[in-house]
């Protein structure tokens, strides 16, 4: 019997976390790990006490046919990365790794080219997390250095693309 490699082991746990998600479009699970210890977990869901999309049986982004990656301000959910960061101490996150898995809520397939949104990238940068590992398939993943998000400032590209 072959032992599961550590990255996929943590991605498997993040995938289990996403099962708690309440989004009708895509659910994500995140875990933050430092020194082989899970610091916190997070999944996609409405803020505490608010009704979620599953309870309402409605998604405003779906109703409006909002393209993936745009107009997150319309969404009821807090992203999994943000929920994991909220649940952890910055002191514990400095130098940590965030593991991220996304699946389509209907097809259960992995989200193709999954990545953190601009706002989550900012949260990850400020939290002190060093790496983000994103699942592409049951065996394959990408490792992203958070420093690359600092060097390639997507917020400048967004402003430029918008014509400002």
N, C-alpha and C positions, 0 to 999 in steps of 0.2 A: 504494500500500500504506500502510495506517495503522499508526502505531507504537503498541505496547501501552503503556498508561499504567503509571506506576511502581508503584502499589499492586497492580495485577493481575499485573504482572511478578513482584513478590516473593511474592504469593500463589501464583502458578504454581510457583515454586521450592518453597514450603512444601508444595504439593500433591505435588510429586515426592518430597519427603522422607517424606511419610506412606506412600509405597509400601513403605518398610522396616518399617512397623509390623507387630506380631505378634498384635494383639488379634483375637479372633474376632467381636467385636461392632461396635466402631467404632475406626477408626484416625485419628489426628491427626498433622499435621506442623506444626512451628513453626520459624520462623527469627527471629533477632534481628538488626536492622539499625540501624546508626548511621552518619550521614554517608555514606549510599549504599554502605556496606560491610557485608557479612554478617559478623556477629560469631560466631554459632554457629547450630547446627541441632539439632533434637530430634524424635524420633518416639515413639509409644506402644510400649512393650516392657518385658519383664521386666528386673529388675536384672542387670547383667553377671554371667555365669556361671550364672545360674539358668535352668531350662527355661522357655520361654514357652508361651503357650496354644496356638499353632500346633503346636509340637513335641509337646505333650501331647494335642492334638486335643480339648481340653476347656476350658470356661470355667465356673468356679464360679458367677459372677454369672448366667450364662445358665441353668445347671442349677437355681439357686434362684429363677429368675424375678425377679431384683432389678430394680426400676424404674430407669430412667436417672436419673442425678443423685444416687443414694443409695448408701450403704454401700460407698464406694470402698476401705475398709480390707480388703474381701474380694478385691479385684482383685490379680492378680499384677503388673500393669504399673506402670511409672513413666510419668506423663503427659508428653506431648511438651513442654509448656511447662517443666516441671521439668527434663527432660533438656537442653533448650536453655540454661536458666539455670545448671545444674550445669557446663556446658561453657564458660562465659564468665566473665570477670572483672567484678566489680561496677563497677569503674572504667570499663569499656567499655560497660556497660549503662545508666549514668546518662544519661537523656534519649533513650534508644533507643526503637525501635518493635518490637513482637513481632507477627509475622504468623502467623495460625492458620487452618488448614483441617482440617475433619473430614469423613470419609466413612464411611458404613455399610459394614462389611466384606463383607456379603452382596450388597446391592443396588448398591453403589458410588455411591449417591446422596449428595449433600452432607447433612451432619447439619443438620436444621432447628433454627433458633434456637441454634446452637452458641455456647458460651461457656466460659470457664474455670471450673473448680470452685472452691469456697471456699478450699481449700488452695493451689491454683495462683494464685488471686488474691492471697493473702498473700505468696507467693514473688515474684510480679511486683511487688507494692508495695515489698517490701524490696529488690528488685534495683535499683530506681531507674528501671525502664522507664517511659516517659511515656505511650505509646499502645499499644493492642492493636487490630489490624485483623483482622476475622473475615470469611471468605468465606461468602456466602449462595448465590451462583450463580457461574457462570463469569465473569460481568461485574459482579455486585453484591457489595458488602461493607459492613460497618459499621465505623466508627472509634469506639473507646471511649477516653476519657481516663481514665487510671488514677486520677487525682484523684477522679473520680466514684465509684470503689470505696472510696476513703477516706471521702468524705462520706456515702455510702450504705453503711454498715457492715452487710453481710449477716449477719455472725456474731451481731449483736444480734438480728436478725429470726429467725434460726434458733433461738436460745435462747428468745425470746418465743413462737414457734410451738410449741416443745416443752413450753411451760407452766412454764418455770423462772422 
